[in-house]
Amino acid sequence: MNNESNNASLNNRLSDALIGSTVYVESVLGEGRVKRRLFDMGITPGAEIYVRKKAPLGDPIEVTIRNYELTLRKTEAEAVVVRSGK
């Protein structure tokens, strides 16, 4: 059952979070330049993210993180694994 809960948590991506929700970063997938860019923007494990807006097709996504507003491409948001609650 532990494996099932770990696999389920890997399916929760920032790109799927609802507008108005607050989520917490579990991990950032990928490697190289994209992952480094997300880290540089403050998207690191444990960071709190508030989902402000989404374009009609979900791209881009506007969030608030570390007291500043940030706009992400959907592909970037798909690389961010999140969870709800602290």
MDTraj code that builds the backbone (N, CA, C; nanometers):
import mdtraj as md
import numpy as np

residues = "MET ASN ASN GLU SER ASN ASN ALA SER LEU ASN ASN ARG LEU SER ASP ALA LEU ILE GLY SER THR VAL TYR VAL GLU SER VAL LEU GLY GLU GLY ARG VAL LYS ARG ARG LEU PHE ASP MET GLY ILE THR PRO GLY ALA GLU ILE TYR VAL ARG LYS LYS ALA PRO LEU GLY ASP PRO ILE GLU VAL THR ILE ARG ASN TYR GLU LEU THR LEU ARG LYS THR GLU ALA GLU ALA VAL VAL VAL ARG SER GLY LYS".split()
xyz = np.array([
    [0.0819, -0.1187, 0.0000],
    [0.0000, 0.0000, 0.0000],
    [0.0865, 0.1254, 0.0000],
    [0.2026, 0.1189, 0.0604],
    [0.2932, 0.2335, 0.0615],
    [0.3347, 0.2711, -0.0798],
    [0.3639, 0.1706, -0.1640],
    [0.3981, 0.1983, -0.3034],
    [0.2830, 0.2653, -0.3766],
    [0.1599, 0.2222, -0.3469],
    [0.0437, 0.2822, -0.4113],
    [0.0307, 0.4287, -0.3739],
    [0.0504, 0.4615, -0.2467],
    [0.0383, 0.6015, -0.2061],
    [0.1518, 0.6842, -0.2642],
    [0.2716, 0.6272, -0.2766],
    [0.3817, 0.6993, -0.3399],
    [0.3527, 0.7240, -0.4868],
    [0.3004, 0.6234, -0.5565],
    [0.2666, 0.6398, -0.6978],
    [0.1544, 0.7407, -0.7159],
    [0.0554, 0.7396, -0.6255],
    [-0.0552, 0.8345, -0.6356],
    [-0.0049, 0.9763, -0.6172],
    [0.0887, 0.9956, -0.5249],
    [0.1378, 1.1311, -0.5013],
    [0.2181, 1.1822, -0.6203],
    [0.2805, 1.0934, -0.6970],
    [0.3555, 1.1364, -0.8146],
    [0.2633, 1.1839, -0.9264],
    [0.1341, 1.1521, -0.9152],
    [0.0386, 1.1942, -1.0167],
    [-0.0170, 1.3336, -0.9906],
    [0.0088, 1.3913, -0.8751],
    [-0.0414, 1.5240, -0.8417],
    [0.0569, 1.6285, -0.8917],
    [0.0238, 1.6900, -1.0028],
    [0.1135, 1.7882, -1.0644],
    [0.0568, 1.9280, -1.0470],
    [0.1442, 2.0258, -1.0453],
    [0.1018, 2.1645, -1.0350],
    [0.0075, 2.2005, -1.1495],
    [0.0293, 2.1435, -1.2656],
    [-0.0558, 2.1726, -1.3816],
    [-0.2008, 2.1299, -1.3592],
    [-0.2243, 2.0362, -1.2665],
    [-0.3592, 1.9863, -1.2389],
    [-0.4248, 2.0529, -1.1181],
    [-0.3512, 2.1348, -1.0446],
    [-0.4057, 2.2003, -0.9254],
    [-0.5169, 2.2970, -0.9648],
    [-0.6162, 2.3077, -0.8799],
    [-0.7310, 2.3931, -0.9074],
    [-0.7004, 2.5392, -0.8775],
    [-0.7643, 2.6282, -0.9517],
    [-0.7514, 2.7714, -0.9259],
    [-0.8003, 2.7989, -0.7836],
    [-0.7247, 2.8777, -0.7094],
    [-0.7600, 2.9105, -0.5719],
    [-0.7055, 2.8139, -0.4686],
    [-0.6399, 2.7082, -0.5130],
    [-0.5860, 2.6108, -0.4179],
    [-0.4429, 2.6451, -0.3784],
    [-0.4054, 2.5983, -0.2609],
    [-0.2688, 2.6112, -0.2127],
    [-0.2101, 2.4712, -0.2064],
    [-0.0946, 2.4541, -0.2679],
    [-0.0275, 2.3241, -0.2706],
    [0.1177, 2.3421, -0.2269],
    [0.1818, 2.2315, -0.1970],
    [0.3206, 2.2325, -0.1515],
    [0.4039, 2.1435, -0.2426],
    [0.5207, 2.1906, -0.2779],
    [0.6073, 2.1178, -0.3701],
    [0.6656, 1.9951, -0.3007],
    [0.6451, 1.8798, -0.3618],
    [0.7055, 1.7549, -0.3152],
    [0.8406, 1.7353, -0.3829],
    [0.8423, 1.7515, -0.5149],
    [0.9657, 1.7336, -0.5912],
    [0.9509, 1.7993, -0.7276],
    [1.0642, 1.8138, -0.7933],
    [1.0665, 1.8666, -0.9293],
    [1.1295, 1.7590, -1.0168],
    [1.0552, 1.7150, -1.1170],
    [1.1021, 1.6084, -1.2051],
    [1.1885, 1.6648, -1.3170],
    [1.2593, 1.5764, -1.3812],
    [1.3433, 1.6180, -1.4932],
    [1.4852, 1.6454, -1.4481],
    [1.5606, 1.7004, -1.5402],
    [1.7004, 1.7312, -1.5108],
    [1.7470, 1.8422, -1.6029],
    [1.8654, 1.8879, -1.5788],
    [1.9235, 1.9880, -1.6671],
    [1.8661, 2.1265, -1.6500],
    [1.8578, 2.1975, -1.7618],
    [1.8238, 2.3394, -1.7623],
    [1.6842, 2.3692, -1.7087],
    [1.5861, 2.2866, -1.7438],
    [1.4489, 2.3127, -1.6995],
    [1.4383, 2.3008, -1.5479],
    [1.4931, 2.1937, -1.4931],
    [1.4886, 2.1742, -1.3482],
    [1.5639, 2.2861, -1.2773],
    [1.6794, 2.3247, -1.3272],
    [1.7585, 2.4330, -1.2683],
    [1.6803, 2.5647, -1.2715],
    [1.6113, 2.5899, -1.3838],
    [1.5319, 2.7128, -1.3976],
    [1.4195, 2.7163, -1.2947],
    [1.3503, 2.6044, -1.2753],
    [1.2430, 2.5983, -1.1763],
    [1.2978, 2.6220, -1.0356],
    [1.4113, 2.5612, -1.0040],
    [1.4748, 2.5849, -0.8737],
    [1.5121, 2.7316, -0.8576],
    [1.5669, 2.7914, -0.9623],
    [1.6060, 2.9325, -0.9566],
    [1.4863, 3.0239, -0.9329],
    [1.3675, 2.9822, -0.9769],
    [1.2463, 3.0613, -0.9564],
    [1.1852, 3.0377, -0.8183],
    [1.2493, 2.9537, -0.7367],
    [1.2006, 2.9293, -0.6015],
    [1.1126, 2.8078, -0.5868],
    [1.0982, 2.7307, -0.6928],
    [1.0155, 2.6101, -0.6870],
    [1.1034, 2.4959, -0.6377],
    [1.1066, 2.4816, -0.5063],
    [1.1898, 2.3812, -0.4406],
    [1.1020, 2.3000, -0.3452],
    [1.1441, 2.1791, -0.3088],
    [1.0637, 2.0975, -0.2177],
    [1.0271, 2.1737, -0.0902],
    [0.8980, 2.1655, -0.0554],
    [0.8463, 2.2321, 0.0634],
    [0.7874, 2.3699, 0.0375],
    [0.8142, 2.4285, -0.0778],
    [0.7638, 2.5629, -0.1082],
    [0.6113, 2.5612, -0.1225],
    [0.5477, 2.6650, -0.0690],
    [0.4030, 2.6810, -0.0796],
    [0.3698, 2.7562, -0.2081],
    [0.2731, 2.7048, -0.2833],
    [0.2311, 2.7676, -0.4089],
    [0.0800, 2.7876, -0.4062],
    [0.0378, 2.9107, -0.4355],
    [-0.1044, 2.9430, -0.4490],
    [-0.1345, 2.9584, -0.5977],
    [-0.2328, 2.8845, -0.6470],
    [-0.2689, 2.8896, -0.7890],
    [-0.3675, 3.0043, -0.8092],
    [-0.3224, 3.1091, -0.8793],
    [-0.4025, 3.2306, -0.8991],
    [-0.4937, 3.2218, -1.0207],
    [-0.4385, 3.1870, -1.1347],
    [-0.5151, 3.1876, -1.2602],
    [-0.4616, 3.0801, -1.3538],
    [-0.5490, 3.0398, -1.4456],
    [-0.5084, 2.9510, -1.5551],
    [-0.5749, 3.0011, -1.6819],
    [-0.5032, 2.9958, -1.7906],
    [-0.5620, 3.0286, -1.9201],
    [-0.6650, 2.9209, -1.9547],
    [-0.7567, 2.9490, -2.0462],
    [-0.8632, 2.8528, -2.0778],
    [-0.8150, 2.7107, -2.1088],
    [-0.7041, 2.6958, -2.1768],
    [-0.6534, 2.5616, -2.2072],
    [-0.5457, 2.5163, -2.1082],
    [-0.5321, 2.5896, -1.9968],
    [-0.4372, 2.5515, -1.8930],
    [-0.2947, 2.5964, -1.9181],
    [-0.2743, 2.6821, -2.0162],
    [-0.1380, 2.7271, -2.0480],
    [-0.1416, 2.8739, -2.0865],
    [-0.0814, 2.9626, -2.0107],
    [0.0032, 2.9430, -1.8935],
    [-0.0768, 2.9378, -1.7633],
    [-0.0024, 2.9170, -1.6544],
    [-0.0574, 2.9111, -1.5195],
    [0.0090, 3.0213, -1.4380],
    [-0.0718, 3.1004, -1.3676],
    [-0.0171, 3.2070, -1.2834],
    [-0.0277, 3.1646, -1.1374],
    [0.0844, 3.1697, -1.0668],
    [0.0897, 3.1273, -0.9272],
    [0.1578, 3.2343, -0.8422],
    [0.1386, 3.2221, -0.7118],
    [0.2137, 3.3034, -0.6165],
    [0.3014, 3.2083, -0.5368],
    [0.4308, 3.2384, -0.5326],
    [0.5269, 3.1583, -0.4577],
    [0.6286, 3.2518, -0.3940],
    [0.6544, 3.2309, -0.2659],
    [0.7522, 3.3126, -0.1924],
    [0.7242, 3.4622, -0.2086],
    [0.5954, 3.4981, -0.1997],
    [0.5492, 3.6376, -0.2038],
    [0.5712, 3.7081, -0.3365],
    [0.5832, 3.6350, -0.4449],
    [0.5854, 3.7006, -0.5757],
    [0.5033, 3.6192, -0.6753],
    [0.4547, 3.6891, -0.7773],
    [0.3734, 3.6250, -0.8801],
    [0.4632, 3.5703, -0.9901],
    [0.4273, 3.4528, -1.0376],
    [0.5078, 3.3831, -1.1366],
    [0.4144, 3.3190, -1.2385],
    [0.4503, 3.3281, -1.3642],
    [0.3732, 3.2625, -1.4697],
    [0.4566, 3.1486, -1.5267],
    [0.3956, 3.0304, -1.5318],
    [0.4643, 2.9101, -1.5794],
    [0.3954, 2.8538, -1.7024],
    [0.4739, 2.7959, -1.7898],
    [0.4175, 2.7187, -1.9004],
    [0.3594, 2.5896, -1.8433],
    [0.2628, 2.5342, -1.9132],
    [0.2016, 2.4098, -1.8671],
    [0.3057, 2.2984, -1.8577],
    [0.3983, 2.2930, -1.9527],
    [0.5013, 2.1884, -1.9499],
    [0.5909, 2.2026, -1.8270],
    [0.6167, 2.3253, -1.7841],
    [0.6960, 2.3462, -1.6622],
    [0.6165, 2.3015, -1.5401],
    [0.4878, 2.3375, -1.5360],
    [0.4027, 2.3005, -1.4229],
    [0.3842, 2.1493, -1.4131],
    [0.3894, 2.0800, -1.5258],
    [0.3765, 1.9339, -1.5244],
    [0.4964, 1.8665, -1.4588],
    [0.6092, 1.9344, -1.4516],
    [0.7294, 1.8777, -1.3904],
    [0.7314, 1.8949, -1.2390],
    [0.6332, 1.9687, -1.1844],
    [0.6307, 1.9966, -1.0407],
    [0.5292, 1.9049, -0.9733],
    [0.5784, 1.8144, -0.8889],
    [0.4927, 1.7232, -0.8130],
    [0.4538, 1.7938, -0.6842],
    [0.3218, 1.8000, -0.6566],
    [0.2722, 1.8743, -0.5409],
    [0.1813, 1.7883, -0.4548],
    [0.1564, 1.8387, -0.3345],
    [0.0590, 1.7768, -0.2438],
    [-0.0223, 1.8888, -0.1813],
    [-0.1419, 1.8573, -0.1368],
    [-0.2228, 1.9563, -0.0666],
    [-0.1944, 1.9444, 0.0824],
    [-0.2237, 2.0480, 0.1579],
    [-0.1982, 2.0475, 0.3015],
    [-0.0516, 2.0597, 0.3336],
    [-0.0212, 2.0830, 0.4606],
    [0.1190, 2.0967, 0.5026],
    [0.1745, 1.9596, 0.5177],
])
top = md.Topology()
chain = top.add_chain()
for i, resn in enumerate(residues, 1):
    res = top.add_residue(resn, chain, resSeq=i)
    for name in ("N", "CA", "C"):
        top.add_atom(name, md.element.get_by_symbol(name[0]), res)
traj = md.Trajectory(xyz[None], top)
